[in-house]
Amino acid sequence: MPTLSREELILAPLVEAEEKHGELYELVYDALFAGYPDYRDLFILDSDGGLRRNMLRTTMDMIVDYAHDALDEGYLYGMRLNHIHYGVDEDAFDQFFEVIAQVAAREAPDQWTPATSQAWAEMKTEFAKTRD
């Protein structure tokens, strides 16, 4: 069995989940609010879902950039700082990546191998290095 690249390990479950469901917006936010019901209050003014869609898109872009070895750590750090103003601490910020991983693992179980889990753990460790 050939060894998959970091790019393949990170992105394959997302691609499969999106092929299966289309945009992962509802799945991700349903999982977020199920695990962290208090977070729903952070989106009280987001009546049309635009903010949540933008947040998911931006987060997915960071994941894709990391998978392509093109992550801008300064951008990720800046996003962390921006979220503090909304009452989102660094743990909560990192939990969003964890929720996306959980959704990808659940929706693309054939793609979610121990190597995939390890690649995502390494990504989250790299992302955590941008914490204060």
Backbone as a ProteinNet text record, in pm:
[ID]
protein_1_A
[PRIMARY]
MPTLSREELILAPLVEAEEKHGELYELVYDALFAGYPDYRDLFILDSDGGLRRNMLRTTMDMIVDYAHDALDEGYLYGMRLNHIHYGVDEDAFDQFFEVIAQVAAREAPDQWTPATSQAWAEMKTEFAKTRD
[TERTIARY]
85.4	0	89.3	69.5	155	128.2	233.5	221.2	158.6	56.3	-11	63.2	56.3	118	33.2	93.2	18.7	-103	-84.8	-195.5	-310.2	-279.2	-382.8	-450.7	-372.2	-427.6	-520.8	-483.6	-564.1	-689.1	-671.2	-779.8	-876	-830.1	-916.9	-1047.6	-1045.9	-1174.1	-1266.5	-1209.5	-1291.7	-1354.4	-1275.6	-1326.6	-1438	-1415.3	-1518.2	-1645.7	-1630.3	-1747.8	-1824.1	-1750.8	-1816.9	-1882	-1819.7	-1882.2	-2012.2	-2013.8	-2129.7	-2241.5	-2203.7	-2302.4	-2305.6	-2212.9	-2200.5	-2129.6	-2162.1	-2100.5	-2121.5	-2019.4	-2025.9	-2082	-2130.5	-2179	-2271.7	-2380.8	-2478.5	-2421.4	-2347.9	-2290.2	-2192.7	-2109.5	-2009.7	-2076	-2168.6	-2231.1	-2326	-2390.7	-2471	-2380.8	-2264.5	-2169.7	-2113.1	-2082.4	-2029.1	-2128.9	-2253	-2353.9	-2396.9	-2387.6	-2417.1	-2311.3	-2186.4	-2077.6	-2057.1	-2091.7	-2068.8	-2191.3	-2300.9	-2425.6	-2413.8	-2324.8	-2309.1	-2254.7	-2190.4	-2133.2	-2242	-2359.8	-2470.3	-2493.5	-2475.9	-2496	-2398.5	-2283.3	-2185.3	-2235.2	-2334.3	-2384.5	-2526.7	-2567.7	-2705.4	-2747.9	-2654.5	-2687.7	-2668.3	-2622.7	-2596.8	-2723.9	-2823.2	-2955.1	-2956.8	-2865.9	-2866.4	-2755.4	-2676.9	-2570.2	-2444.9	-2442.7	-2326.5	-2197.9	-2206.8	-2087.5	-2035.2	-2124.3	-2082.8	-2023.5	-2083.6	-2027.9	-1888.9	-1873.5	-1743.2	-1639.9	-1680.4	-1588.9	-1545.2	-1638.9	-1604	-1513.5	-1546.2	-1464	-1320.7	-1307.1	-1175.2	-1097.5	-1166.4	-1102.7	-1059	-1144.1	-1108.4	-988.4	-984.2	-868.9	-739.9	-745	-625.5	-584.3	-681.9	-652.9	-589.3	-646.9	-592.4	-452	-432.8	-299.1	-197.2	-234	-143.7	-113	-215.9	-197.5	-102.6	-103.5	-15.2	116.2	143.6	265.7	278.5	165.9	163.6	89.7	84.2	12.8	86.1	11.9	64.5	37.7	140.2	123	80.2	128.1	89.1	-59.5	-113.5	-257.1	-336.1	-293.1	-360.7	-353.4	-238.7	-223.6	-318.4	-325.8	-416.2	-561.7	-598.8	-736.3	-765.4	-669	-686.1	-712.8	-631	-646.4	-781.7	-825.2	-955.4	-1069.3	-1059.2	-1167.7	-1176	-1067.5	-1069.1	-1172.4	-1186.4	-1283.4	-1427.8	-1450.5	-1584.8	-1605.1	-1506.2	-1515.1	-1475.8	-1404.4	-1359.6	-1213.5	-1191.4	-1053.7	-982	-855.5	-775.9	-821.3	-868.7	-920.2	-1042.6	-1133	-1253.6	-1216.2	-1119.3	-1073.6	-1024.5	-943.5	-889.7	-997.6	-1101.9	-1208.5	-1279.6	-1281.3	-1348.1	-1276.7	-1143.8	-1068.3	-1099.4	-1113.4	-1145.9	-1283.8	-1379	-1514.4	-1511.3	-1437	-1425.1	-1363.9	-1262.2	-1200.9	-1302.4	-1382.6	-1483.7	-1585.8	-1628.4	-1725	-1662.4	-1538.6	-1470.4	-1454.5	-1416.7	-1399.1	-1531.2	-1636.4	-1768.4	-1824	-1804.9	-1866.1	-1781.4	-1653.7	-1565.3	-1483.3	-1550.7	-1478.7	-1375.3	-1397	-1299.5	-1169.6	-1180.2	-1062.7	-991.7	-1063.3	-1009.9	-936.6	-808.7	-724	-642.3	-569.1	-478.2	-377.8	-332.1	-239	-308.2	-435	-512.4	-526.7	-561.7	-576.2	-445.6	-334.8	-202.9	-172.3	-203.7	-178.5	-259.9	-384.8	-469.1	-417.6	-371	-315.6	-191.5	-107	12.7	-26.2	-130.5	-176.7	-225.1	-305.7	-358	-245.3	-141.3	-24.7	45.9	60.3	122.1	37.5	-93.1	-182.5	-171.9	-159.3	-151.6	-24.3	76	200.1	178.3	64.1	35.3	-38.6	-53	-118.7	-23.7	-81.7	1.6	66.3
-118.2	0	123.6	214.9	333.1	428.3	497.7	597.2	723.4	773.7	894.4	1017.4	1122.9	1249.5	1318.7	1415.9	1495.8	1558.8	1609.6	1670.9	1572.1	1450.1	1349.7	1310.7	1295.6	1255.5	1361.7	1486.8	1596.1	1620.2	1622.7	1667.8	1558	1435.5	1328.8	1313.6	1314.4	1301.5	1420.8	1539	1658.2	1650.8	1610.7	1599.3	1495	1380.3	1275.7	1322.1	1387.1	1436.1	1539.7	1627.3	1727.5	1664.4	1562.9	1493.6	1426.2	1379.7	1309.7	1407.1	1523.4	1614.6	1753.9	1785.6	1923.5	2004.3	2128.9	2215.3	2155.7	2157.9	2096.8	2189.3	2302.4	2407.2	2353.8	2290.6	2244.8	2136.8	2043.5	1935.6	1989.9	2083.3	2138.1	2218.3	2304.7	2386.6	2305.8	2204.4	2115.9	2047	2000.9	1935.1	2035	2155.2	2257.4	2287.9	2313.7	2351.9	2233.5	2112	1994.4	1977.6	1999.5	1984.4	2104.2	2221.5	2346.6	2436.7	2404.5	2479.5	2628.7	2667.4	2809.2	2890	2822.7	2894.4	2950.9	2894	2943.2	3092.4	3136.2	3277.8	3369.9	3318.6	3400.5	3440.5	3368.7	3391.1	3446.3	3504.6	3550.9	3649.2	3730.6	3829.9	3777.2	3654.6	3595.8	3529.1	3611.2	3559.2	3484.7	3519.1	3452.6	3348.1	3326.6	3226.3	3272.3	3396	3445.9	3444.5	3484.7	3485.7	3344.2	3251	3112	3051.9	3081	3028.5	3086.2	3216.2	3278.9	3220.9	3200.1	3143.6	3003	2921.5	2786.4	2791.4	2877.4	2890	2931.2	3028.3	3075.6	2964.1	2890.8	2780.6	2671.8	2638.5	2538.4	2585	2714.3	2768	2747.8	2768.7	2748.2	2601	2511.5	2368	2330.6	2379.5	2351.4	2409.6	2531.1	2591.8	2507.8	2462.8	2376.8	2248.8	2187.4	2062.5	2081.4	2200.7	2232.2	2294.2	2288.9	2344.8	2494.1	2564.1	2707.6	2788	2736.9	2807.1	2935.4	3042.2	3170.4	3178.2	3149	3147.8	3284	3390.5	3525.6	3548.7	3498.2	3510.8	3434.1	3311.1	3229.8	3299.4	3352.5	3425.2	3546	3619.1	3733.8	3694.1	3580.8	3533	3500.1	3442.6	3416.6	3547	3647.6	3776.8	3839.2	3832.3	3888.6	3823.1	3695.4	3624.5	3655.7	3700	3737	3846.3	3938.2	4048.3	3999.3	3877.2	3819.9	3726.7	3722.7	3635.5	3491.6	3470.4	3336.7	3322.6	3244.9	3225.9	3126.1	3105	3020.4	2874.1	2827.2	2690	2675.9	2772.8	2769.3	2780.7	2865.1	2880.4	2744.9	2674.8	2545.8	2437.8	2450.2	2350.7	2345.5	2455.9	2455.2	2360.5	2357.6	2263.1	2119.4	2098.3	1964.8	1920.9	2010.8	1978.1	1940.4	2014.8	1981.7	1843.2	1811.7	1678.2	1570.5	1594.2	1496.8	1473.9	1580.4	1568.2	1491.3	1525	1455.8	1306.8	1275.4	1134.9	1059.1	1123	1058.9	1040.3	1140.3	1138.3	1069.6	1048.4	979.6	874.4	777.5	682	598	572.6	494	571.4	702.1	787.5	817.6	798.3	836.4	717.2	708.9	601.1	651.1	562.9	610.3	714	697	795.3	929.4	926.3	1050.3	1119.7	1043	1098.3	1161.5	1095.7	1149.6	1278.3	1282.1	1402	1520.5	1495.6	1602.2	1646.3	1551.8	1587.3	1674.5	1639.7	1721.5	1861	1869.2	1999.3	2083.6	2024.1	2099.1	2142.3	2059.4	2097.4	2217.1	2215.4	2329.9	2455.3	2441.3	2555.7	2610.4	2522.3	2565.6	2645.4	2631	2707.3	2857.4	2895	3036.6	3095.8	3018.8	3070	3164	3255.1	3344.6	3271.7
0	0	0	-94.4	-101.4	15.5	53.3	158.5	99.8	166.1	118.6	168.4	90.2	128.7	234.4	300.9	398.8	331.8	211.4	137.3	120.1	76.5	55.4	186.8	291.7	420.6	478	463.8	518.7	433.4	302.5	215.4	169.6	158.3	104.9	182.7	316.7	385.5	363.7	352.9	326.3	188.5	90.4	-46.5	-52.9	9.3	6.2	76.8	191.7	264.5	182.5	113.6	29.5	-92.5	-149	-262.1	-218.7	-98.2	-43.3	-4.8	50.8	109.2	47.7	-38	-83.1	24.9	33.2	133.6	273.1	354.9	487.8	594.4	552.2	642	751.2	712.8	811.2	901.7	845.1	925.4	1029.6	988.9	1080.7	1191.7	1157	1261.3	1348.9	1293.2	1378.3	1481.2	1436.9	1528.1	1629.3	1583.2	1673.6	1784.8	1747	1845.4	1932.5	1880.6	1963.2	2071.5	2034.5	2130.2	2220.7	2169.3	2242	2225.7	2291.8	2271.4	2300	2388.8	2420.9	2302.8	2209.4	2094.4	2002.9	2009.6	1925.7	1949.4	2074.3	2107.7	2034.7	1995.8	1923.9	1784.9	1735.2	1599	1599	1707.1	1722.9	1613.6	1567.7	1464.4	1321.9	1309.5	1177.8	1124.6	1093.9	1056.2	922.8	831.8	700.9	685.5	790	784	712.9	666.7	592.3	673	796.3	881.4	902.2	931.5	952.9	826.4	712	586	560.9	585.1	565.7	662.3	785.4	884	843.7	797.3	753.5	630.9	536.4	415.2	450.8	540	580.9	652	737.3	808.5	711.4	616.5	515.8	433.1	402.1	328.5	407.3	538.4	621.2	621.9	626.8	623.3	489.3	381.1	247.6	233.7	280.8	274.3	350.6	468.8	546.1	467.8	412.3	337.7	219.8	161.3	48.3	93.5	223.5	281.5	251.4	258.8	227.5	333.9	455.8	561.6	598.6	607.9	655	805.1	884.9	1030.1	1082.6	1020.3	1061.6	1042.6	933.5	908.4	1014.4	1042.5	1143.4	1279.6	1314.4	1440.6	1443.6	1334.1	1325.9	1341.7	1284.1	1299	1444.8	1513	1656.9	1731	1703	1771.4	1741	1616.9	1579.5	1656.7	1681.4	1748.8	1898.1	1956.4	2098.5	2123	2027.4	2040.6	2045.8	1997.6	1999.7	2119.1	2207	2323.3	2295	2186.1	2148.1	2191.7	2297.1	2342.4	2251.5	2278.4	2189.4	2190.7	2304.9	2308.5	2218.7	2228.5	2144.4	1996.6	1965.5	1827.8	1774.8	1853	1809.9	1801.8	1882	1879.9	1744.6	1673.1	1542.7	1446.7	1450.8	1367.4	1409.9	1539.2	1590	1542.6	1542.7	1496.2	1347.9	1269.1	1125.7	1109.9	1188.5	1183.1	1218.8	1320.8	1361.6	1250.6	1186.4	1076.7	960.6	925.7	815.2	846.8	969.3	1008.4	1002.9	1048.1	1049.3	907.9	822.8	690.1	583.5	612.1	516.8	591.5	653.3	738.6	664.3	535.8	459.2	437.3	437	418.5	551.7	662	792.8	854.7	827.3	876.1	995.3	1060.8	1165.9	1113.2	990.5	931.8	911	872.6	856.5	990.6	1091.1	1225.4	1271.8	1244.2	1281.4	1205.1	1076.3	996.1	1047.6	1084.6	1139.7	1276.4	1357	1488.3	1471.4	1375.3	1348.2	1300.6	1216.4	1169.9	1287.4	1372.9	1487.2	1580.8	1593.7	1673.9	1611.4	1480.5	1411.4	1427.5	1415.6	1433	1575.7	1672.4	1812.6	1840.5	1759	1777.4	1756.3	1698.4	1677.6	1795.8	1902	2023.7	2095.9	2171.9	2253.7	2367.5
[MASK]
++++++++++++++++++++++++++++++++++++++++++++++++++++++++++++++++++++++++++++++++++++++++++++++++++++++++++++++++++++++++++++++++++++

